[in-house]
């Protein structure tokens, strides 16, 4: 498994560990204007769950890949937390903010994949 695939799988594992919902990966590599290779987008039902999802991603990524995020924004309100891992940017939303900002559809031409939630 390549390092990027291991990072991507670790991020998804962290989301699924805390029951994150509506997980989507968007493959941006090679797209004009893309700032990274992948977006990973998911949601939590409450600010507490959004925060727990970010903590879980951080913990599992560190355990599996020894990587830390370059930056993490939004932890104080925990309504939309963005975690920057360089080639992969993770967006963790409350459902109403995800609908409002609609970043899932900013890159309509990119390949996207829905990842099953674990209930």
Protein Blocks (a to p, Z undefined) as FASTA:
>chain_A
ZZklmmmmmmmmmmmmnopahiacddfehpahiabfbdcddddfbfklmmmmmmmmmmmm
mmmnopacfbdghklnomaccddehjaccddddfklmmmnommmmmmmbccddddddZZ
